[in-house]
């Protein structure tokens, strides 16, 4: 199974809402990532988990809170977002943090109203 | 810091060959990867070069010159379905660093 799954596919939330994005992989990968992607831009790294521990936080605002409950799951908790946070949120995994081959999920299209 | 440069847009005719270039400036370098992303889709891995030379995978080939800090992706026998964005990405001792992407449009 070389698939990374993400739920939900689409999410619309108000600026006062709290929601969570979920990501799952069963490839035994030890590194998992959250990216934010705006239209016509490259994926922008947000967080990296390596062996279930947060190893990189790219100065992401605290209204985004990642969580790695186990080696297969990655969550992104959202609270008090701004309209400019509307984007495609991609989850990815790889064998290790420095691996050149990352497997991406289909993403969650987030709209903040 | 790291920087990658690739053309923002390329247009080519169906059945033709197109080359997408990528130049990079990095401190520490392991290799160059290429990813494809269709509109509304997720990036998917295409190829990786750690050593100088050409790697071929079907209609796609990728080349690396470490001494020139340069690589390219070559797409042969272009098909309409190849219309997508293509990202080069450098492997360092950190997660991948992506270039800004090249949007390829294949026309009939």
Interface residues (C-beta under 8 A of the other chain):
Chain A: X31 X33 X40 X41 X42 X43 X45 X48 X56 X90 X97 X98 X99 X100 X101 X102 X103 X104 X105 X106 X107
Chain B: X30 X31 X33 X41 X42 X43 X44 X45 X48 X50 X85 X87 X89 X91 X92 X93 X94 X95 X96 X98 X99 X100 X101 X103
